[in-house]
């Protein structure tokens, strides 16, 4: 069930942050996955800071044009779309597309 999964993800995030530090790229993956779980539960306001933090961690670790950044941008854009914030979503989608196109 989703609430139980959320509790497990939160615990796993705490462990990985303790082991690897709060700025490690693996933390970004856990944050992104937890944010996605929250998003599918309709907990959009809770998910947003996690998506943003995952994006920030990966931008610092991978640079702003790495393909993982396109994924993070797309996920954040989807959240904004779900919230009806299309003006905020559009530039994120465009940036994600530009990164993907450059990688081809």
Secondary structure as the mmCIF struct_conf table of DSSP 4:
data_model
#
loop_
_struct_conf.conf_type_id
_struct_conf.id
_struct_conf.beg_label_comp_id
_struct_conf.beg_label_asym_id
_struct_conf.beg_label_seq_id
_struct_conf.end_label_comp_id
_struct_conf.end_label_asym_id
_struct_conf.end_label_seq_id
HELX_RH_AL_P HELX_RH_AL_P1 UNK A 2 UNK A 20
TURN_TY1_P TURN_TY1_P1 UNK A 22 UNK A 23
HELX_RH_AL_P HELX_RH_AL_P2 UNK A 25 UNK A 40
TURN_TY1_P TURN_TY1_P2 UNK A 41 UNK A 42
HELX_RH_AL_P HELX_RH_AL_P3 UNK A 44 UNK A 62
TURN_TY1_P TURN_TY1_P3 UNK A 64 UNK A 65
BEND BEND1 UNK A 66 UNK A 66
HELX_RH_AL_P HELX_RH_AL_P4 UNK A 67 UNK A 82
TURN_TY1_P TURN_TY1_P4 UNK A 83 UNK A 84
HELX_RH_AL_P HELX_RH_AL_P5 UNK A 86 UNK A 103
#
